[in-house]
Amino acid sequence: MRYEDSMKGVAAQIIKEQLRASKIKNNPEDFHWHDEYATLNFFRFICKNIGNLGNGEIEKMVTRLKSIDQKAVENHVNGAVWAFDYDKMFCVLMENEICRKVCEKNKYNSWMKLIGQYCISMA
């Protein structure tokens, strides 16, 4: 690949990011609200803290979550936060044997119970 071609790619990516940022800035009502407990970051946080899972296993669970929550995938806009369904997040978490055992032991039977345990105690 020639240097000029690679720079065109970099410039195109910068323009794409600027357009995305402009779209979010010009339509904040479409992008400002999100449920922080339905995001990928929170899902990863729970997987890491519940099951002490490695990144590879967490990414497999993220892929599974995206495959079963088609609404979240269809509604996702680049640059915006993912918004998943609580029940689907909990379902994917329970598919992992370690996470399921920890949840059963601690009587976590919904995503809301996990939020209560991991967020209220962190405050």
Protein Blocks (a to p, Z undefined) as FASTA:
>chain_A
ZZklmmmmmmmmmmmmmmmmmmmmmmmmlmmpccfklcfklmmmmmmmmnopafklmmmm
mmmmmmmmmmlmmmpcghiacdddfklmmmmmmmpmklmmmmmmnopabfklmmmmmmmm
mZZ
